[in-house]
Amino acid sequence: MGILPKMPFERILKKAGAKRVSQSSLDQFAAIMEEKMNKISVEAIILAKHAGRKTINIDDVRMAKRKLYYNF
């Protein structure tokens, strides 16, 4: 688990207002965020391939996020 360092996630939680963050909650938060980022990445790759490109651009990432998390 975890290819990203955990300190950036701790900074995010503290910036959001947390005074202290336990190691177990930090591990869980990092795992959830990495899973969401992975899903967005995979979807962005699919969108770029569909458009006939090898390069993922900002629109692919934004569209992937909308498709996965704002699908009404």
Contacts in CASP RR format, 6 or more apart in sequence:
PFRMAT RR
TARGET T0000
AUTHOR 0000-0000-0000
METHOD contacts of the structure
MODEL  1
MGILPKMPFERILKKAGAKRVSQSSLDQFAAIMEEKMNKISVEAIILAKH
AGRKTINIDDVRMAKRKLYYNF
1 27 0 8 1.000
1 31 0 8 1.000
1 34 0 8 1.000
2 30 0 8 1.000
2 31 0 8 1.000
2 34 0 8 1.000
3 34 0 8 1.000
4 30 0 8 1.000
4 34 0 8 1.000
6 26 0 8 1.000
6 27 0 8 1.000
6 30 0 8 1.000
9 26 0 8 1.000
9 29 0 8 1.000
9 30 0 8 1.000
9 33 0 8 1.000
10 21 0 8 1.000
10 26 0 8 1.000
13 21 0 8 1.000
13 26 0 8 1.000
13 29 0 8 1.000
14 21 0 8 1.000
21 29 0 8 1.000
39 68 0 8 1.000
40 61 0 8 1.000
40 64 0 8 1.000
40 65 0 8 1.000
40 68 0 8 1.000
41 64 0 8 1.000
43 64 0 8 1.000
43 67 0 8 1.000
43 68 0 8 1.000
44 56 0 8 1.000
44 60 0 8 1.000
44 61 0 8 1.000
44 63 0 8 1.000
44 64 0 8 1.000
45 56 0 8 1.000
45 60 0 8 1.000
46 64 0 8 1.000
47 56 0 8 1.000
47 60 0 8 1.000
47 63 0 8 1.000
47 64 0 8 1.000
48 54 0 8 1.000
48 55 0 8 1.000
48 56 0 8 1.000
48 57 0 8 1.000
48 60 0 8 1.000
51 60 0 8 1.000
END
